[in-house]
């Protein structure tokens, strides 16, 4: 499901932002898969940095965790740009740092919104008539 959302958002970015380029749908699909993998890794790294910050007792340890979190946030955008360039070369371009940052925020927000929407539809499926009452077992 995440890859589907990423493909939609990526292709919208390709359509509306001239700096974001893909030579075809297949490449945008493969780029979405690469983005999915890289963003999952980034989420894990950021979660570890946040956990380190919360577990830090001293000011020095908290400052170190903040620097690590900032490096993960900024470095992840640069890493995404480099991975796309390495894998796809000139066939795919996500623009620069600013466009990748906007794209990543859009991807994560869209993924979250679709997950909430689907989670809500599971609740609605137990009440097909929309009455607010759940059927007896």
Helices and strands as residue ranges (DSSP letters): H 2-16, E 20-22, H 25-55, H 59-88, G 89-91, E 92-94, H 97-125
